[in-house]
Amino acid sequence: MKTLFLLRHAKSSWDDPSLPDHDRPLNERGRRAAAHIAAYIGEHAIRPEVVLCSTARRALESLEALSGMFAGSTGIQIERDLYLASAEDLSARIGALSARVASVMVIGHNPGMHEFAAEVAGSGPRLALLEEKFPTGALAVLEFDVEDWHLPPGTGRLRDFALPRDLE
């Protein structure tokens, strides 16, 4: 059994139009959403073995809000290739993980995050909601009955899809 946590970065600020997209921070709403997701992670004892995070400032700030939730054994990897990664890029990166890893969290961006999640999820109580939209700050929890991280389309069970607005 493999567990995949897909977290879209929280809402970012557009206050400074001179900032490159990569350097945009979270806005106030994003910081609140990240705190709500951090509380959800704590309440559900989510402890991924590996966290893969985009280098974008908004993704790093989302990770920072969660960092107190993870035990020292969680391996955190900050990767430039996750910045605006496509669904295919995400599939390849996750597929490259060691089969020994049982759980991973990816902190990234749309549209790749949404497309990838919709592609691999095949069942689950909130599947229709996930297929419709993957909002900022949302966390998809997917389970796969596989031996390695090559995740065929439609094979994941969406165990939960936590939206910050539902956690307020």
C-alpha positions as CSV (number, residue, x, y, z in Angstrom):
1,M,0.0,0.0,0.0
2,K,1.3,3.4,-1.0
3,T,-0.1,6.7,0.3
4,L,0.3,9.9,-1.8
5,F,-0.5,13.3,-0.3
6,L,-0.9,16.0,-3.0
7,L,-0.9,19.6,-1.6
8,R,-1.5,22.5,-3.8
9,H,0.3,25.6,-2.4
10,A,-1.9,28.0,-0.5
11,K,-3.2,31.3,-2.0
12,S,-0.4,33.6,-3.2
13,S,-0.2,37.4,-3.3
14,W,-0.3,39.5,-6.5
15,D,0.3,42.7,-4.6
16,D,3.7,43.4,-6.2
17,P,3.4,43.0,-10.0
18,S,7.2,43.4,-10.3
19,L,7.9,40.1,-8.6
20,P,8.5,37.1,-10.9
21,D,5.9,34.4,-10.5
22,H,8.4,32.1,-8.8
23,D,8.9,34.6,-6.0
24,R,5.3,35.4,-5.0
25,P,4.6,34.9,-1.3
26,L,1.5,33.7,0.3
27,N,-1.2,36.3,1.0
28,E,-3.1,36.6,4.3
29,R,-5.8,34.2,3.1
30,G,-3.1,31.7,2.1
31,R,-1.4,31.9,5.5
32,R,-4.7,31.1,7.2
33,A,-5.4,28.3,4.7
34,A,-1.9,26.8,5.4
35,A,-2.6,27.0,9.1
36,H,-5.9,25.1,8.6
37,I,-4.2,22.4,6.5
38,A,-1.4,22.1,9.1
39,A,-4.1,21.5,11.8
40,Y,-5.7,18.9,9.6
41,I,-2.4,17.2,9.1
42,G,-1.8,17.2,12.9
43,E,-5.3,15.9,13.7
44,H,-5.0,13.1,11.2
45,A,-1.4,12.2,12.2
46,I,-0.2,12.5,8.6
47,R,3.5,11.8,8.6
48,P,4.9,11.2,5.0
49,E,8.3,9.6,4.8
50,V,9.2,12.0,2.0
51,V,8.1,15.5,1.1
52,L,8.9,16.8,-2.4
53,C,8.3,20.6,-2.6
54,S,8.6,23.1,-5.4
55,T,11.1,25.9,-5.1
56,A,8.5,28.6,-5.6
57,R,8.2,30.9,-2.6
58,R,4.5,30.2,-2.1
59,A,5.2,26.4,-2.0
60,L,8.0,26.8,0.4
61,E,5.9,29.0,2.7
62,S,3.1,26.4,2.5
63,L,5.7,23.8,3.6
64,E,6.9,26.0,6.4
65,A,3.4,26.1,7.8
66,L,3.5,22.3,8.0
67,S,7.0,21.6,9.0
68,G,6.2,21.4,12.7
69,M,3.8,18.5,11.9
70,F,6.6,16.2,10.5
71,A,8.8,14.0,12.6
72,G,12.6,14.4,12.1
73,S,12.5,11.2,10.0
74,T,10.6,12.9,7.2
75,G,13.0,13.5,4.3
76,I,12.3,16.9,2.7
77,Q,13.5,17.6,-0.8
78,I,13.1,21.0,-2.4
79,E,13.1,20.6,-6.2
80,R,13.1,23.2,-9.0
81,D,11.6,20.7,-11.5
82,L,8.4,20.7,-9.4
83,Y,7.8,24.4,-10.1
84,L,4.8,24.3,-12.6
85,A,5.4,20.6,-13.2
86,S,3.0,19.0,-15.6
87,A,1.0,15.9,-14.8
88,E,3.5,13.9,-16.8
89,D,6.4,15.5,-14.9
90,L,4.7,14.7,-11.6
91,S,4.1,11.1,-12.6
92,A,7.7,10.6,-13.7
93,R,9.1,12.2,-10.4
94,I,6.8,10.1,-8.2
95,G,7.5,7.0,-10.3
96,A,11.2,7.5,-9.6
97,L,10.8,7.1,-5.8
98,S,12.1,4.0,-4.2
99,A,9.6,1.2,-3.7
100,R,10.7,1.1,-0.1
101,V,9.0,4.5,0.5
102,A,5.4,4.0,1.7
103,S,4.2,7.6,1.7
104,V,5.1,10.8,0.0
105,M,3.7,14.4,0.0
106,V,4.1,16.6,-3.0
107,I,3.7,20.3,-2.7
108,G,3.2,21.9,-6.1
109,H,1.1,23.8,-8.5
110,N,-1.8,23.7,-10.9
111,P,-2.7,22.8,-13.6
112,G,-0.3,19.8,-13.3
113,M,-1.3,18.9,-9.7
114,H,-5.0,18.9,-10.6
115,E,-4.5,17.0,-13.9
116,F,-2.3,14.4,-12.2
117,A,-4.7,13.9,-9.2
118,A,-7.7,13.5,-11.5
119,E,-5.7,11.0,-13.7
120,V,-4.7,8.6,-11.0
121,A,-7.8,8.8,-8.7
122,G,-10.3,6.2,-9.7
123,S,-12.6,6.1,-6.7
124,G,-13.4,7.8,-3.4
125,P,-16.2,9.8,-1.7
126,R,-15.0,13.2,-2.9
127,L,-13.8,12.2,-6.4
128,A,-16.3,14.3,-8.2
129,L,-15.2,17.4,-6.2
130,L,-11.5,16.7,-7.0
131,E,-12.3,16.2,-10.7
132,E,-14.0,19.5,-10.8
133,K,-11.3,21.7,-9.2
134,F,-8.1,21.5,-7.1
135,P,-8.2,24.8,-5.2
136,T,-5.2,26.5,-3.6
137,G,-4.4,25.0,-0.2
138,A,-6.3,21.8,-0.9
139,L,-4.9,18.4,0.1
140,A,-5.7,15.2,-1.7
141,V,-5.0,11.9,0.2
142,L,-4.7,9.0,-2.2
143,E,-4.1,5.3,-1.5
144,F,-2.7,2.8,-4.0
145,D,-2.5,-1.0,-3.8
146,V,0.8,-1.2,-5.7
147,E,4.3,-2.3,-5.0
148,D,6.2,0.7,-6.5
149,W,5.4,4.3,-7.4
150,H,4.4,3.7,-11.0
151,L,0.8,4.7,-10.6
152,P,-1.5,3.6,-13.5
153,P,-4.4,5.9,-14.3
154,G,-7.5,5.4,-12.2
155,T,-5.9,3.1,-9.7
156,G,-5.9,5.4,-6.7
157,R,-8.6,5.6,-4.0
158,L,-9.2,9.1,-2.9
159,R,-9.4,8.7,0.9
160,D,-9.9,12.4,1.5
161,F,-9.9,15.8,-0.2
162,A,-9.4,18.5,2.4
163,L,-10.3,22.0,1.4
164,P,-9.2,24.9,3.6
165,R,-12.7,26.5,3.3
166,D,-14.2,23.3,4.9
167,L,-11.7,23.5,7.8
168,E,-12.3,27.1,8.9
